[in-house]
Amino acid sequence: MGRRHANTLRTVFHDPPSGNLHWREVESLLRHLGADIESVVGARVRVRLNGVEEVLHRPHHSNVLDISAIKHLREFLARAGMTPAAYEAANR
């Protein structure tokens, strides 16, 4: 995994959640991890990763995810088996 994607993944799982996570970084990370991303309605996107499916919301008034969106993304990635520790262990 590239340094940029590794940093984004760590940012998603950092506690407390960062207030500076841009949607384009998240979308790039998801594509890098092999996720299928499909626009649904409005700001909603359906994401499929490792057999797990979730509907995520793009930010409405800015490109920065709010804390609840980051927590939702974190839960989705954890269910899909994409925690920073699990991913780094798989790529050693």
N, CA and C atoms as a LAMMPS dump frame, in Angstrom:
ITEM: TIMESTEP
0
ITEM: NUMBER OF ATOMS
276
ITEM: BOX BOUNDS ff ff ff
-5.0000000000000000e+02 5.0000000000000000e+02
-5.0000000000000000e+02 5.0000000000000000e+02
-5.0000000000000000e+02 5.0000000000000000e+02
ITEM: ATOMS id mol type element x y z
1 1 1 N 0.856 -1.161 0
2 1 2 C 0 0 0
3 1 3 C 0.901 1.221 0
4 2 1 N 0.531 2.209 -0.79
5 2 2 C 1.289 3.444 -0.821
6 2 3 C 1.168 4.192 0.488
7 3 1 N 2.139 5.044 0.717
8 3 2 C 2.169 5.806 1.968
9 3 3 C 0.901 6.65 2.133
10 4 1 N 0.432 7.238 1.03
11 4 2 C -0.762 8.09 1.108
12 4 3 C -1.977 7.29 1.561
13 5 1 N -2.168 6.091 0.985
14 5 2 C -3.311 5.259 1.359
15 5 3 C -3.165 4.734 2.787
16 6 1 N -1.957 4.373 3.172
17 6 2 C -1.731 3.904 4.544
18 6 3 C -2.066 5.005 5.547
19 7 1 N -1.662 6.224 5.239
20 7 2 C -1.967 7.348 6.133
21 7 3 C -3.461 7.613 6.211
22 8 1 N -4.145 7.502 5.084
23 8 2 C -5.603 7.708 5.088
24 8 3 C -6.293 6.642 5.929
25 9 1 N -5.863 5.385 5.781
26 9 2 C -6.46 4.304 6.564
27 9 3 C -6.22 4.52 8.057
28 10 1 N -5.005 4.935 8.428
29 10 2 C -4.72 5.228 9.839
30 10 3 C -5.567 6.403 10.339
31 11 1 N -5.777 7.401 9.491
32 11 2 C -6.587 8.557 9.872
33 11 3 C -8.022 8.138 10.156
34 12 1 N -8.555 7.231 9.347
35 12 2 C -9.927 6.751 9.557
36 12 3 C -10.056 6.082 10.92
37 13 1 N -9.042 5.314 11.313
38 13 2 C -9.123 4.564 12.565
39 13 3 C -8.541 5.314 13.761
40 14 1 N -8.032 6.515 13.555
41 14 2 C -7.459 7.284 14.659
42 14 3 C -8.571 7.735 15.596
43 15 1 N -8.27 7.711 16.886
44 15 2 C -9.252 8.148 17.87
45 15 3 C -8.658 9.27 18.688
46 16 1 N -9.24 10.409 18.803
47 16 2 C -10.546 10.806 18.286
48 16 3 C -10.496 11.022 16.772
49 17 1 N -11.641 10.903 16.103
50 17 2 C -11.682 11.057 14.651
51 17 3 C -11.187 12.433 14.205
52 18 1 N -10.478 12.437 13.097
53 18 2 C -9.945 13.67 12.532
54 18 3 C -11.069 14.507 11.936
55 19 1 N -10.909 15.804 11.982
56 19 2 C -11.876 16.695 11.35
57 19 3 C -11.392 17.158 9.993
58 20 1 N -10.398 16.454 9.44
59 20 2 C -9.793 16.892 8.188
60 20 3 C -9.591 15.717 7.236
61 21 1 N -10.635 14.942 7.022
62 21 2 C -10.567 13.804 6.117
63 21 3 C -11.444 14.108 4.905
64 22 1 N -10.82 14.219 3.746
65 22 2 C -11.523 14.604 2.526
66 22 3 C -12.102 13.38 1.816
67 23 1 N -13.278 13.574 1.217
68 23 2 C -13.954 12.479 0.525
69 23 3 C -13.084 11.908 -0.589
70 24 1 N -12.372 12.745 -1.329
71 24 2 C -11.554 12.24 -2.439
72 24 3 C -10.473 11.292 -1.94
73 25 1 N -9.936 11.534 -0.741
74 25 2 C -8.939 10.633 -0.151
75 25 3 C -9.582 9.304 0.217
76 26 1 N -10.793 9.36 0.765
77 26 2 C -11.518 8.146 1.144
78 26 3 C -11.864 7.332 -0.101
79 27 1 N -12.371 7.997 -1.121
80 27 2 C -12.732 7.302 -2.351
81 27 3 C -11.5 6.663 -3.002
82 28 1 N -10.386 7.357 -2.989
83 28 2 C -9.143 6.812 -3.537
84 28 3 C -8.701 5.586 -2.739
85 29 1 N -8.797 5.658 -1.416
86 29 2 C -8.447 4.521 -0.567
87 29 3 C -9.34 3.331 -0.854
88 30 1 N -10.642 3.56 -0.931
89 30 2 C -11.58 2.463 -1.185
90 30 3 C -11.286 1.793 -2.523
91 31 1 N -11.024 2.579 -3.545
92 31 2 C -10.7 2.004 -4.859
93 31 3 C -9.389 1.224 -4.789
94 32 1 N -8.419 1.751 -4.069
95 32 2 C -7.132 1.071 -3.907
96 32 3 C -7.301 -0.285 -3.212
97 33 1 N -8.218 -0.345 -2.261
98 33 2 C -8.467 -1.587 -1.536
99 33 3 C -9.285 -2.583 -2.355
100 34 1 N -9.797 -2.153 -3.512
101 34 2 C -10.55 -3.039 -4.385
102 34 3 C -12.051 -2.937 -4.254
103 35 1 N -12.52 -1.863 -3.662
104 35 2 C -13.966 -1.694 -3.469
105 35 3 C -14.647 -1.299 -4.774
106 36 1 N -15.89 -1.759 -4.924
107 36 2 C -16.758 -1.307 -6.002
108 36 3 C -17.588 -0.158 -5.446
109 37 1 N -17.564 0.972 -6.128
110 37 2 C -18.284 2.157 -5.682
111 37 3 C -19.306 2.521 -6.746
112 38 1 N -20.564 2.655 -6.309
113 38 2 C -21.662 2.939 -7.232
114 38 3 C -22.524 4.057 -6.659
115 39 1 N -22.758 5.101 -7.443
116 39 2 C -23.653 6.173 -7.011
117 39 3 C -25.068 5.631 -6.942
118 40 1 N -25.788 5.998 -5.893
119 40 2 C -27.155 5.515 -5.723
120 40 3 C -28.108 6.671 -5.981
121 41 1 N -28.36 7.494 -4.991
122 41 2 C -29.261 8.634 -5.118
123 41 3 C -28.637 9.797 -4.351
124 42 1 N -28.609 10.96 -4.964
125 42 2 C -28.079 12.136 -4.289
126 42 3 C -26.638 11.95 -3.877
127 43 1 N -26.364 12.107 -2.599
128 43 2 C -25.009 12.008 -2.075
129 43 3 C -24.669 10.595 -1.603
130 44 1 N -25.543 9.656 -1.826
131 44 2 C -25.314 8.283 -1.369
132 44 3 C -24.502 7.497 -2.379
133 45 1 N -23.601 6.664 -1.851
134 45 2 C -22.837 5.748 -2.693
135 45 3 C -22.866 4.362 -2.049
136 46 1 N -23.057 3.345 -2.882
137 46 2 C -23.033 1.963 -2.405
138 46 3 C -21.608 1.456 -2.597
139 47 1 N -21.036 0.921 -1.527
140 47 2 C -19.663 0.432 -1.56
141 47 3 C -19.669 -1.044 -1.213
142 48 1 N -19.003 -1.849 -2.034
143 48 2 C -18.851 -3.288 -1.78
144 48 3 C -17.367 -3.581 -1.649
145 49 1 N -17.004 -4.215 -0.537
146 49 2 C -15.605 -4.551 -0.273
147 49 3 C -15.55 -5.86 0.496
148 50 1 N -14.854 -6.846 -0.065
149 50 2 C -14.684 -8.15 0.594
150 50 3 C -16.012 -8.783 1.003
151 51 1 N -17.009 -8.665 0.158
152 51 2 C -18.299 -9.273 0.427
153 51 3 C -19.182 -8.5 1.379
154 52 1 N -18.737 -7.33 1.809
155 52 2 C -19.516 -6.489 2.714
156 52 3 C -20.014 -5.294 1.916
157 53 1 N -21.292 -4.973 2.072
158 53 2 C -21.892 -3.86 1.344
159 53 3 C -22.419 -2.828 2.32
160 54 1 N -22.227 -1.549 1.974
161 54 2 C -22.686 -0.462 2.833
162 54 3 C -23.028 0.741 1.956
163 55 1 N -23.963 1.552 2.411
164 55 2 C -24.259 2.815 1.749
165 55 3 C -23.608 3.914 2.577
166 56 1 N -22.706 4.644 1.94
167 56 2 C -22.024 5.764 2.589
168 56 3 C -22.546 7.06 1.993
169 57 1 N -22.325 8.151 2.69
170 57 2 C -22.797 9.457 2.234
171 57 3 C -21.613 10.368 1.965
172 58 1 N -21.605 10.948 0.765
173 58 2 C -20.616 11.981 0.459
174 58 3 C -20.975 13.216 1.273
175 59 1 N -19.981 14.009 1.645
176 59 2 C -20.289 15.263 2.345
177 59 3 C -21.124 16.181 1.456
178 60 1 N -22.051 16.923 2.053
179 60 2 C -22.958 17.774 1.282
180 60 3 C -22.385 19.158 0.997
181 61 1 N -21.941 19.863 2.016
182 61 2 C -21.586 21.268 1.851
183 61 3 C -20.088 21.507 1.76
184 62 1 N -19.305 20.479 1.968
185 62 2 C -17.86 20.594 1.821
186 62 3 C -17.348 19.222 1.41
187 63 1 N -16.076 19.112 1.209
188 63 2 C -15.5 17.825 0.84
189 63 3 C -14.965 17.065 2.04
190 64 1 N -15.161 17.593 3.236
191 64 2 C -14.617 16.999 4.453
192 64 3 C -15.693 16.19 5.16
193 65 1 N -15.351 14.956 5.549
194 65 2 C -16.298 14.098 6.27
195 65 3 C -16.447 14.578 7.699
196 66 1 N -17.669 14.519 8.22
197 66 2 C -17.864 14.855 9.624
198 66 3 C -17.567 13.623 10.482
199 67 1 N -17.59 13.793 11.77
200 67 2 C -17.184 12.727 12.688
201 67 3 C -18.083 11.502 12.569
202 68 1 N -19.385 11.697 12.424
203 68 2 C -20.278 10.542 12.317
204 68 3 C -20.019 9.771 11.02
205 69 1 N -19.699 10.45 9.938
206 69 2 C -19.384 9.772 8.676
207 69 3 C -18.085 8.984 8.792
208 70 1 N -17.115 9.533 9.512
209 70 2 C -15.844 8.818 9.719
210 70 3 C -16.084 7.565 10.55
211 71 1 N -16.899 7.667 11.591
212 71 2 C -17.2 6.499 12.42
213 71 3 C -17.935 5.427 11.613
214 72 1 N -18.858 5.848 10.752
215 72 2 C -19.589 4.915 9.895
216 72 3 C -18.609 4.213 8.945
217 73 1 N -17.715 4.98 8.339
218 73 2 C -16.699 4.424 7.444
219 73 3 C -15.798 3.449 8.201
220 74 1 N -15.396 3.813 9.404
221 74 2 C -14.537 2.956 10.232
222 74 3 C -15.216 1.619 10.509
223 75 1 N -16.486 1.655 10.873
224 75 2 C -17.226 0.413 11.145
225 75 3 C -17.322 -0.457 9.891
226 76 1 N -17.585 0.174 8.748
227 76 2 C -17.659 -0.572 7.491
228 76 3 C -16.322 -1.235 7.171
229 77 1 N -15.23 -0.488 7.262
230 77 2 C -13.915 -1.055 6.952
231 77 3 C -13.55 -2.179 7.918
232 78 1 N -13.901 -2.036 9.183
233 78 2 C -13.619 -3.096 10.162
234 78 3 C -14.399 -4.364 9.819
235 79 1 N -15.675 -4.23 9.451
236 79 2 C -16.476 -5.396 9.05
237 79 3 C -15.905 -6.057 7.806
238 80 1 N -15.306 -5.255 6.921
239 80 2 C -14.726 -5.776 5.677
240 80 3 C -13.308 -6.312 5.894
241 81 1 N -12.804 -6.24 7.118
242 81 2 C -11.475 -6.769 7.419
243 81 3 C -10.339 -5.86 7.008
244 82 1 N -10.599 -4.568 6.916
245 82 2 C -9.581 -3.624 6.474
246 82 3 C -9.168 -2.661 7.582
247 83 1 N -8.718 -3.187 8.7
248 83 2 C -8.138 -2.35 9.738
249 83 3 C -6.677 -2.116 9.374
250 84 1 N -6.05 -1.076 9.905
251 84 2 C -4.64 -0.841 9.582
252 84 3 C -3.749 -2.038 9.95
253 85 1 N -3.955 -2.621 11.131
254 85 2 C -3.131 -3.755 11.559
255 85 3 C -3.317 -4.971 10.66
256 86 1 N -4.561 -5.273 10.316
257 86 2 C -4.837 -6.439 9.466
258 86 3 C -4.262 -6.242 8.072
259 87 1 N -4.363 -5.045 7.547
260 87 2 C -3.849 -4.795 6.204
261 87 3 C -2.328 -4.837 6.172
262 88 1 N -1.679 -4.232 7.165
263 88 2 C -0.216 -4.261 7.213
264 88 3 C 0.298 -5.672 7.407
265 89 1 N -0.38 -6.471 8.217
266 89 2 C 0.035 -7.868 8.43
267 89 3 C -0.089 -8.678 7.147
268 90 1 N -1.111 -8.404 6.355
269 90 2 C -1.317 -9.139 5.113
270 90 3 C -0.307 -8.755 4.042
271 91 1 N 0.301 -7.584 4.175
272 91 2 C 1.237 -7.097 3.157
273 91 3 C 2.696 -7.135 3.588
274 92 1 N 3.017 -7.931 4.564
275 92 2 C 4.436 -8.055 4.978
276 92 3 C 5.123 -9.084 4.167
